[in-house]
Amino acid sequence: MTVYYVIAALLLVLAALPVLAEAQRRAMTPSRQQKAPGQIAQLSQGATHYRWYGPEDGDVAICIHGLSTPSFIFAATERSLANFGYRVLSYDLYGRGYSERVAGDQTDAFFLTQLRDLMADQKITGNVTILGFSMGAQIATAFAAEEGPMIDALILAAPAGLSPATLGTRSGLWQAPIIGDWLTRVFGGWVLRRELTEHRSIATVIPDLEDRQAAETHMRGFLPAVLSSRRHLMSQPLIDNLKRCQNHGTPLLALWGKDDPIVPLSAMGTLTRYAPDAQHGQIAGAGHNLLQTHPSQIAAHLGHFLNTDI
């Protein structure tokens, strides 16, 4: 009987590990949100951290970040767009940055509700330019596909949803029911931090970029949000929404890092197949953090595209 008790105790410990691991992480509390660099909007699903940048009378450009890095990834991009006269809105997706950890499957509809709620809260009613980075490109494209004529331009930087992601944590085991939840909550933070070390780059805009990204893994609710996005939004291909944007005639610019280990340059061919009118910018020597490592090249592509097509 002693052996059975030991096995039962071990099983209880294993079952409790995800709960204990998550409980050890820091909660995103209202007092912590008060220290955010931007403002907090109380939306239908939960509190959302947002920030405006640029001239108040400029045309609106909205920036949507990716899977694991909050809106601070747009530090250089905001300045570039503001220099072109845009009023730039960036915000943290639910589960990231200073936004609330919200329950629910993180589908495109989930994130589009947050975006539309924020736009209504900020009284954005006219046409907009949308820029999405990595997973944010999937949200941006879904929004542009639904809104059609309301979108002045769509900009996709290292867009996810065109080819299988290459990092190990995106394997089927990590996304599987039950075992995926256990692995994510117990080991997910360590794995993400290891990946950041392996793919460390010299961030020309935020010198401690990887450290700030790693800090997210110590926040409660972050890892479950990442898992939910991988299971739901990121499992859906970008193709149908690209076709709809092509049919709308939405001006589209795609930006690619030639050395991106996560979204390979070969994905450009897939995008071109379904959105043949899209323009492309390839950044030599850039990886997945191209917005941070090559801001001047990004600005040049943005300036050419926006000045030509808007």
VENJOWO-V225158 format. One line per field, one symbol per residue. burial: I if it has 16 or more other C-alpha atoms within 10 Angstrom, else O. Layout:
burial->???
//
This chain:
burial->OOOOOOOOOOOOOOOOIIOOOIOOOOIIOOOOIOOOOIIIIOIOIOIIIIIIIIOOOOIIIIIIIIIIIIIIIIIIIIIIIIOIIIIIIIIIIIIIIIIIIOOOIIIIOIIIOIIOIIOOOOOOOOIIIIIIIIIIIIIIIIIIIOOIOOIIIIIIIIIIIIIIIOOOIOOOOIIOOOOIIIIIIIOIIOIIIOIIOOOOIOIOIIOOIIOOIIOIIIIIIIIIIIIIIIIOIIOIOIIOIIIIIIOIIIIIIIIIIIIIOIIIIOIIOOIOOIIOOIOIIIIOOIIIIIIIIIIOIIIOIIIOIIOOOO
//
